[in-house]
């Protein structure tokens, strides 16, 4: 009975090994994956530039972008050396990092844009309102002071020294 079970398991493993298609990557798979990684990296680079132009702090994003570029470079080297599985793996990692950078750059762009709108509001509206309040206060003080001065002037008695 043991021999039948062992032989059945052995036959099953042999059939499974033969029936399973090879999961090896080809040169065209690696080239396509590298091309996708290049596109993702360029899109993330543009997103980082857009975030930087809006005034966002992109130092962390630039480090991640450099990491994605290094992974892409490793994928290209692996592809040139004929290691297509490694090339596909490295380019997929580069795509993942590039997509994360693009998402973070979009969030930073939105945040920096909102902050710049408030910054414009604070630098334009508050000084104008402050200047208007100052001018109003000066006129109110001048009106109060002129009325008081006029009352004091009318209360004065004229003394003639002759």
Helices and strands as residue ranges (DSSP letters): H 2-19, H 27-53, H 59-80, H 84-155
